[in-house]
Amino acid sequence: MRRNTIFGKAGLTIASLLVLAACGSAASESGSNEEGVETITFINHKTDWEENGKWDEYMAAFNEKYPDIKVEIETMTDYAGQMKTRMNTEEYGDLLMLPADISPTDFELFFEPLGDKTELSETYMGLNDRSFEGVQYGIPTQLNATGMAVNMKVFEDAGITEFPKTPEAFVAALETIKESNPEVTPLYTNYSAGWTLSNWDFTRTGVSGDPDVTTKMAEDSAPFEVGDTMNTIYDVLFQVAEKGLIEEDPTTSDWEQSKLDLANGNVAVMVLGSWAVPQIQELAEGHEEDITFQTFPVTAADGKQYMGVGGDYNLAINVNSEHKEAARTLLDWLINESDYAVDNGGLQAVKGGDYPASLKASQEAGVVLLEENAAPEGKESLFSDVNNMSELGVGATDLEKQRIIDAAIGNTNETFEEIMEDFNARWADAIKEVSGN
């Protein structure tokens, strides 16, 4: 049954099926600290902004326009993992970043409807993956491209003046870098960071050049065959690890240090989202122009290169919040009025915004930015359901990407072919389980 919400026409009646822990409601997290001032909690993953005072600056600017809303910022390092625990209760803030691995069929259990997707799509991009049955539950803080953060000076010092356009040329270029300067790590995997390896999965839109790649994958019983998109991506990861072109001991990799090493030319490449470029350039003081963002080294059959763009974390409102209007006010301000997307090297979710500097080089090189199409009606949660059933964690967890690296560097006896066979078998079984056939 449909109902109106304070946010517009659309929304599903919320019938929460959560088994709640013995605790108070979300109101215990927020309320009124003085007469006429409403306090809300905003939980997010931007720990760096809490440390460097950026959130203080943003909230000061927000309070210039909305002095009656006080925002308490809470950040988490392992955001996805910690929020899973918090969401077993009602106490997961008023405004939050919508965790990536929640099935669309469960959105209504946790998040307040934000409006009708069709209406909101007149204003915003990147709405496809946080909607269900025409109802929008999250709006992207920004759109990111997924590809490679690159120190081009390292390539140029090795005699490579153009970023490679095929997997073979890319691996050969990394070998040349290693030979020319053994002190440089050609590709840093960030194996132990707990989230970074999922970026390899998010390159699939650009590698395939197909805006329907994810929907098709959900119905493909063998998407890891040789020549297919996911096999191509994982094969590059396996090769660079097997050839010793990654950090010496990936199990002790250090995310914060890796950004500094890329900025200083001690690392050549990391697979990341475009959001990382400003962070790395800030560390490359005096030679920011060395840091560029490149598409995954694959050229499509039509001779073009593509780079997938999609929503970063979406802002969502806790369905249990007692301060939904205030939370929506902050949500709208962050997306429509603040410089959040620009400051994070992303493309604004609001249509008509300028491309960030991090993507202009790729745009000038003719790389086509490609946003995925929405899944057909009735199949909105199909990929998520198959992915979860297979336990492969495509785009969500890093365990299977770590497995590929472990096999490549000799920590296990598996071959790449055996791993891909296992992936195909688990994916096919998951499709059968989800379809009921």
VEXFI-146246 format. One line per 8 residues: their letters; for each residue x, y, z of C-alpha. Coordinates in nm, 4 decimals. Example, Ala and Ser with C-alpha at 12.3 -4.5 7.8 and 13.67 -1.06 7.14 Angstrom:
BEGIN
as	1.2300,-0.4500,0.7800 | 1.3670,-0.1060,0.7140
This chain:
BEGIN
mrrntifg	0.0000,0.0000,0.0000 | 0.1293,0.3438,-0.0958 | 0.1446,0.6394,0.1370 | 0.2739,0.9937,0.1268 | 0.5809,1.0851,0.3275 | 0.7240,1.4149,0.4387 | 0.9557,1.3845,0.1364 | 0.7014,1.3571,-0.1423
kagltias	0.4611,1.1144,-0.3039 | 0.6392,0.7845,-0.3004 | 0.7122,0.5419,-0.0260 | 0.6215,0.1979,0.0921 | 0.4511,0.1430,0.4250 | 0.7234,0.0395,0.6640 | 0.6628,-0.2877,0.8444 | 0.9878,-0.3473,1.0229
llvlaacg	1.0786,-0.7124,1.0592 | 1.3974,-0.6500,1.2505 | 1.4700,-0.8447,1.5637 | 1.5783,-0.5545,1.7787 | 1.8299,-0.5693,2.0539 | 1.7197,-0.4628,2.4002 | 1.7921,-0.0949,2.3640 | 1.6224,0.2380,2.3311
saasesgs	1.5024,0.3969,2.0114 | 1.7056,0.6159,1.7803 | 1.5835,0.9118,1.9814 | 1.8347,0.8212,2.2492 | 2.1093,0.9219,2.0076 | 1.9688,1.2620,1.9324 | 1.7195,1.5170,2.0551 | 1.7161,1.8748,2.1766
neegveti	2.0174,2.0096,2.3586 | 1.8648,2.3548,2.4143 | 1.5318,2.5159,2.3475 | 1.4498,2.5269,1.9770 | 1.7643,2.3403,1.8687 | 1.7238,1.9927,1.7261 | 2.0187,1.7527,1.7453 | 2.0735,1.4796,1.4885
tfinhktd	2.3478,1.2207,1.4423 | 2.5163,1.1724,1.1044 | 2.7178,0.8502,1.0769 | 2.9644,0.8214,0.7911 | 3.2927,0.6690,0.6761 | 3.4943,0.9911,0.6369 | 3.7321,0.9437,0.9290 | 3.9886,1.1626,0.7534
weengkwd	3.7474,1.4558,0.7659 | 3.6941,1.4091,1.1366 | 4.0695,1.4055,1.1922 | 4.1524,1.7062,0.9744 | 3.8591,1.9203,1.0889 | 3.6788,1.9203,0.7549 | 3.3514,1.8034,0.9063 | 3.3713,2.0902,1.1567
eymaafne	3.4041,2.3327,0.8651 | 3.1108,2.1771,0.6830 | 2.8821,2.1778,0.9838 | 2.9714,2.5386,1.0598 | 2.8673,2.6292,0.7045 | 2.5478,2.4231,0.7414 | 2.4627,2.6024,1.0670 | 2.4990,2.9419,0.9024
kypdikve	2.1853,2.8535,0.7065 | 2.0239,2.6151,0.9556 | 2.1207,2.7328,1.3062 | 1.8417,2.5281,1.4680 | 1.9874,2.1910,1.3685 | 2.2925,2.0685,1.5543 | 2.4755,1.7813,1.3865 | 2.6790,1.5287,1.5799
ietmtdya	2.9268,1.3580,1.3477 | 3.0217,0.9961,1.4067 | 3.2731,0.8273,1.1755 | 3.3730,0.4632,1.1381 | 3.6873,0.3120,0.9860 | 3.5300,-0.0252,0.8990 | 3.2042,0.1382,0.8053 | 3.0306,-0.1542,0.6346
gqmktrmn	3.1244,-0.4009,0.9062 | 3.0373,-0.1786,1.1999 | 2.7098,-0.0618,1.0497 | 2.5939,-0.4210,1.0050 | 2.6138,-0.4569,1.3819 | 2.4508,-0.1207,1.4519 | 2.1633,-0.1980,1.2162 | 2.0581,-0.4935,1.4323
teeygdll	1.9230,-0.2178,1.6572 | 1.7316,0.1020,1.5847 | 2.0319,0.3118,1.6836 | 2.2166,0.3787,1.3591 | 2.1946,0.7534,1.3503 | 1.9451,0.9828,1.1837 | 2.1361,1.0371,0.8598 | 2.3830,0.7759,0.7391
mlpadisp	2.5701,0.6380,0.4407 | 2.3664,0.3481,0.2991 | 2.5815,0.0307,0.3284 | 2.6525,-0.1270,-0.0098 | 2.5598,-0.4883,0.0594 | 2.1972,-0.4478,0.1696 | 1.9496,-0.6129,-0.0648 | 1.7090,-0.3677,-0.2302
tdfelffe	1.4189,-0.5793,-0.1040 | 1.5269,-0.4849,0.2490 | 1.5584,-0.1100,0.1947 | 1.2121,-0.0395,0.3360 | 1.3036,-0.2150,0.6605 | 1.5882,0.0228,0.7356 | 1.5486,0.3472,0.5412 | 1.2868,0.6166,0.4974
plgdktel	1.1628,0.6588,0.1372 | 1.3042,0.9757,-0.0182 | 1.0595,1.0061,-0.3047 | 0.9597,0.8711,-0.6426 | 1.2623,0.7596,-0.8458 | 1.1255,0.8889,-1.1752 | 1.0671,1.2338,-1.0298 | 1.4038,1.2459,-0.8538
setymgln	1.5837,1.1321,-1.1706 | 1.4903,1.4624,-1.3298 | 1.7362,1.6222,-1.0867 | 1.9878,1.3512,-0.9928 | 2.2097,1.0923,-1.1577 | 2.3166,0.7591,-1.0125 | 1.9855,0.6563,-0.8584 | 1.9611,0.3066,-1.0029
drsfegvq	2.1173,0.0930,-0.7321 | 1.9459,0.2455,-0.4281 | 1.5872,0.2241,-0.5431 | 1.3289,-0.0515,-0.5347 | 0.9955,-0.0746,-0.7144 | 1.0148,0.2905,-0.8133 | 1.0910,0.4190,-0.4644 | 1.4219,0.5908,-0.3870
ygiptqln	1.5945,0.5154,-0.0567 | 1.9326,0.6826,-0.1093 | 2.0858,0.9668,-0.3097 | 2.4567,0.9560,-0.4005 | 2.6905,1.1959,-0.2267 | 2.8762,1.1940,-0.5585 | 2.9441,0.9775,-0.8606 | 3.2853,0.8185,-0.8943
atgmavnm	3.4680,0.6630,-1.1802 | 3.6526,0.3424,-1.1009 | 3.9890,0.2866,-1.2596 | 4.3509,0.3443,-1.1685 | 4.5166,0.6169,-0.9654 | 4.8529,0.6589,-1.1379 | 5.1809,0.8392,-1.0842 | 5.2595,0.9068,-1.4509
kvfedagi	5.6086,1.0342,-1.3720 | 5.7010,0.6813,-1.2634 | 5.5855,0.5553,-1.6041 | 5.7689,0.8320,-1.7875 | 6.0900,0.7687,-1.5919 | 6.0692,0.4108,-1.7199 | 6.0287,0.5334,-2.0773 | 5.6520,0.4841,-2.0960
tefpktpe	5.4855,0.8039,-2.2137 | 5.1318,0.6763,-2.2720 | 4.9235,0.4748,-2.0287 | 4.8683,0.1199,-2.1623 | 4.5395,0.0319,-2.3295 | 4.5441,-0.3485,-2.3073 | 4.6060,-0.5934,-2.0225 | 4.9145,-0.7305,-2.1967
afvaalet	5.0660,-0.3862,-2.2450 | 4.9814,-0.2936,-1.8867 | 5.1548,-0.5958,-1.7332 | 5.4548,-0.5395,-1.9620 | 5.4714,-0.1745,-1.8533 | 5.4737,-0.2722,-1.4863 | 5.7560,-0.5184,-1.5572 | 5.9516,-0.2391,-1.7275
ikesnpev	5.8989,-0.0128,-1.4250 | 6.0242,-0.2840,-1.1920 | 6.3317,-0.3459,-1.4056 | 6.4158,0.0237,-1.4336 | 6.3757,0.0903,-1.0612 | 6.3546,-0.2137,-0.8295 | 6.2709,0.0148,-0.5357 | 5.9336,0.1046,-0.6884
tplytnys	5.6250,-0.1100,-0.6275 | 5.4541,-0.1153,-0.9681 | 5.1058,-0.1959,-0.8346 | 4.9980,-0.1718,-0.4724 | 4.7029,-0.4004,-0.3939 | 4.6239,-0.2814,-0.0412 | 4.5435,-0.6451,0.0340 | 4.4888,-0.6006,0.4073
agwtlsnw	4.2947,-0.2735,0.4110 | 3.9635,-0.4561,0.4287 | 3.7814,-0.2807,0.1427 | 4.0153,-0.1594,-0.1312 | 4.0223,-0.4791,-0.3383 | 3.6511,-0.4451,-0.4102 | 3.7442,-0.1644,-0.6496 | 3.8633,-0.4298,-0.8953
dftrtgvs	3.5026,-0.5525,-0.9168 | 3.3695,-0.2042,-0.9825 | 3.5798,-0.1705,-1.2988 | 3.3463,-0.4179,-1.4724 | 3.1287,-0.1525,-1.6373 | 3.4274,0.0126,-1.8025 | 3.6001,-0.3138,-1.8928 | 3.2857,-0.4507,-2.0578
gdpdvttk	3.1717,-0.1235,-2.2135 | 2.8216,-0.2533,-2.1418 | 2.5748,-0.0546,-1.9276 | 2.3821,-0.3784,-1.8617 | 2.6827,-0.5837,-1.7494 | 2.5649,-0.6368,-1.3916 | 2.2129,-0.7422,-1.4882 | 2.3521,-0.9850,-1.7457
maedsapf	2.5998,-1.1244,-1.4942 | 2.3148,-1.2049,-1.2551 | 2.1695,-1.4387,-1.5181 | 2.4959,-1.5830,-1.6538 | 2.5783,-1.9236,-1.5049 | 2.9461,-1.8902,-1.6040 | 3.0514,-1.5226,-1.5882 | 3.4126,-1.6072,-1.4964
evgdtmnt	3.5019,-1.7899,-1.8193 | 3.8145,-1.6938,-2.0127 | 3.7423,-1.3844,-2.2191 | 3.4553,-1.2684,-2.0003 | 3.4743,-0.9384,-1.8136 | 3.5320,-1.0694,-1.4615 | 3.7916,-1.3214,-1.5757 | 3.9797,-1.0448,-1.7579
iydvlfqv	3.9839,-0.8273,-1.4450 | 4.0901,-1.1043,-1.2092 | 4.3506,-1.2347,-1.4530 | 4.5285,-0.8988,-1.4433 | 4.5264,-0.9109,-1.0622 | 4.6644,-1.2664,-1.0646 | 4.9355,-1.1882,-1.3209 | 5.0754,-0.8821,-1.1456
aekgliee	5.0861,-1.0713,-0.8161 | 5.2406,-1.3828,-0.9710 | 5.5103,-1.1774,-1.1440 | 5.6103,-1.0037,-0.8207 | 5.4821,-0.6634,-0.9304 | 5.2945,-0.5907,-0.6056 | 5.4003,-0.5057,-0.2500 | 5.6497,-0.7518,-0.1042
dpttsdwe	5.4212,-0.8689,0.1768 | 5.0609,-0.7785,0.0852 | 4.9259,-0.9080,0.4174 | 5.0932,-0.6126,0.5905 | 4.9891,-0.3461,0.3412 | 4.9109,0.0010,0.4782 | 4.6379,0.2144,0.3181 | 4.7465,0.5536,0.4488
qskldlan	5.1139,0.4885,0.3687 | 5.0225,0.3646,0.0210 | 4.8709,0.7002,-0.0701 | 5.1897,0.8762,0.0374 | 5.4018,0.6251,-0.1552 | 5.1999,0.6796,-0.4716 | 5.2293,1.0552,-0.4275 | 5.6077,1.0290,-0.3822
gnvavmvl	5.6671,0.7908,-0.6729 | 5.7384,0.4807,-0.4657 | 5.4247,0.3208,-0.6095 | 5.3108,0.3460,-0.9714 | 4.9454,0.2341,-0.9720 | 4.6538,0.1537,-0.7415 | 4.3059,0.0394,-0.8497 | 4.0695,0.2882,-0.6853
gswavpqi	3.7850,0.5277,-0.7408 | 3.8397,0.8804,-0.8677 | 3.7620,1.0069,-0.5183 | 4.1163,0.9060,-0.4152 | 4.2903,1.1462,-0.6534 | 4.2491,1.4656,-0.4448 | 4.3737,1.2832,-0.1355 | 4.6863,1.1648,-0.3157
qelaeghe	4.7476,1.4963,-0.4916 | 4.7320,1.6722,-0.1566 | 5.0220,1.4532,-0.0461 | 5.2135,1.5145,-0.3706 | 5.2918,1.8700,-0.2684 | 5.4616,2.0581,-0.5490 | 5.4079,1.7882,-0.8136 | 5.0350,1.7281,-0.8035
editfqtf	5.0254,1.7029,-1.1834 | 5.2093,1.3695,-1.1643 | 4.8967,1.2062,-1.0203 | 4.6398,1.1155,-1.2851 | 4.3390,0.8887,-1.3110 | 4.3271,0.6316,-1.5899 | 4.0762,0.3764,-1.7079 | 4.1368,0.0030,-1.6615
pvtaadgk	4.3678,-0.0992,-1.9493 | 4.1140,-0.2605,-2.1811 | 4.0034,-0.1430,-2.5246 | 3.6591,-0.2521,-2.6432 | 3.5840,-0.4118,-2.9793 | 3.4649,-0.0750,-3.1098 | 3.8111,0.0685,-3.0451 | 3.6940,0.2856,-2.7563
qymgvggd	3.7869,0.2830,-2.3908 | 3.5170,0.3107,-2.1286 | 3.5196,0.4055,-1.7630 | 3.2300,0.3125,-1.5418 | 3.0793,0.5793,-1.3203 | 2.8440,0.5070,-1.0360 | 2.7205,0.6404,-0.7091 | 2.9520,0.6575,-0.4131
ynlainvn	2.7960,0.6004,-0.0729 | 2.4355,0.7182,-0.0793 | 2.2885,0.9322,0.1939 | 1.9889,0.7668,0.3605 | 1.7622,0.8362,0.6564 | 1.7089,0.5886,0.9377 | 1.3470,0.4745,0.9214 | 1.3421,0.4760,1.3035
sehkeaar	1.4641,0.8346,1.3371 | 1.2484,1.0831,1.5257 | 1.4177,1.3693,1.3383 | 1.3535,1.2831,0.9748 | 1.2831,1.6364,0.8554 | 1.6074,1.7653,1.0035 | 1.7965,1.4675,0.8588 | 1.6463,1.5401,0.5155
tlldwlin	1.7506,1.9030,0.5450 | 2.1122,1.7977,0.5990 | 2.0902,1.5391,0.3195 | 1.9662,1.7983,0.0710 | 2.2260,2.0543,0.1787 | 2.5161,1.8106,0.1430 | 2.4124,1.7022,-0.2063 | 2.2606,2.0195,-0.3519
esdyavdn	2.4570,2.3016,-0.1908 | 2.7853,2.1855,-0.0405 | 3.1143,2.1134,-0.2184 | 3.1238,1.7529,-0.0933 | 3.1514,1.5971,-0.4409 | 3.4111,1.8485,-0.5617 | 3.6204,1.8158,-0.2467 | 3.6200,1.4373,-0.2885
gglqavkg	3.7133,1.4316,-0.6565 | 3.3732,1.3081,-0.7681 | 3.1090,1.4009,-1.0195 | 2.8144,1.5820,-0.8676 | 2.4940,1.3776,-0.8421 | 2.2991,1.6887,-0.9418 | 2.2666,1.6924,-1.3191 | 2.4608,1.9570,-1.5084
gdypaslk	2.7560,1.9804,-1.2725 | 3.1136,2.0190,-1.3925 | 3.3405,1.7186,-1.4288 | 3.6039,1.7054,-1.1541 | 3.9651,1.7705,-1.2462 | 4.0463,1.4056,-1.1745 | 3.8320,1.2938,-1.4720 | 3.9103,1.5676,-1.7223
asqeagvv	4.2322,1.4004,-1.8409 | 4.0432,1.0825,-1.9260 | 3.7694,1.2837,-2.0905 | 4.0240,1.4642,-2.3072 | 4.1768,1.1278,-2.4011 | 3.8422,1.0165,-2.5405 | 3.7488,0.7786,-2.2630 | 3.3714,0.7359,-2.2536
lleenaap	3.2126,0.7681,-1.9085 | 2.9452,0.5022,-1.8736 | 2.6744,0.4731,-1.6096 | 2.5009,0.1378,-1.5680 | 2.1365,0.1018,-1.6600 | 1.8821,0.0182,-1.3970 | 1.7897,-0.3458,-1.3610 | 1.4559,-0.4320,-1.5255
egkeslfs	1.1462,-0.4199,-1.3105 | 1.1249,-0.7290,-1.0962 | 1.5001,-0.7886,-1.1145 | 1.6190,-0.4998,-0.8964 | 1.7614,-0.7311,-0.6303 | 1.8614,-1.0222,-0.8561 | 2.2338,-0.9453,-0.8689 | 2.2458,-0.8776,-0.4952
dvnnmsel	2.0584,-1.2003,-0.4200 | 2.2795,-1.4164,-0.6442 | 2.5943,-1.2451,-0.5190 | 2.4992,-1.2994,-0.1553 | 2.3941,-1.6605,-0.2146 | 2.7235,-1.7388,-0.3911 | 2.9213,-1.5761,-0.1073 | 3.1669,-1.4424,-0.3677
gvgatdle	3.1256,-1.0879,-0.2421 | 3.1547,-0.9185,-0.5812 | 3.1921,-0.5514,-0.4953 | 3.1243,-0.6138,-0.1288 | 3.4050,-0.8107,0.0374 | 3.7692,-0.8791,-0.0348 | 3.8150,-1.2395,0.0711 | 3.7998,-1.3909,-0.2776
kqriidaa	4.0296,-1.1239,-0.4249 | 4.2732,-1.2009,-0.1420 | 4.2393,-1.5671,-0.2369 | 4.3501,-1.4832,-0.5921 | 4.6551,-1.2968,-0.4636 | 4.7426,-1.5733,-0.2173 | 4.7362,-1.8287,-0.4978 | 4.9436,-1.6059,-0.7254
igntnetf	5.2233,-1.5484,-0.4730 | 5.2374,-1.9141,-0.3698 | 5.0653,-1.8972,-0.0315 | 4.8246,-2.1662,-0.1545 | 4.8440,-2.4391,-0.4182 | 4.5428,-2.3249,-0.6204 | 4.5744,-2.2243,-0.9830 | 4.3927,-1.9291,-1.1344
eeimedfn	4.1910,-2.1680,-1.3501 | 4.0790,-2.3674,-1.0451 | 3.9639,-2.0514,-0.8682 | 3.7631,-1.9376,-1.1710 | 3.6031,-2.2833,-1.1991 | 3.5023,-2.2602,-0.8347 | 3.3604,-1.9111,-0.8864 | 3.1542,-2.0300,-1.1845
arwadaik	3.0218,-2.3309,-0.9936 | 2.9183,-2.1222,-0.6932 | 2.7602,-1.8567,-0.9124 | 2.5633,-2.1148,-1.1120 | 2.4416,-2.2816,-0.7924 | 2.3369,-1.9435,-0.6551 | 2.1339,-1.8647,-0.9674 | 1.9518,-2.1963,-0.9312
evsgn	1.8881,-2.1351,-0.5621 | 1.7589,-1.7830,-0.6143 | 1.5401,-1.8810,-0.9103 | 1.4088,-2.1888,-0.7334 | 1.4924,-2.4152,-1.0274
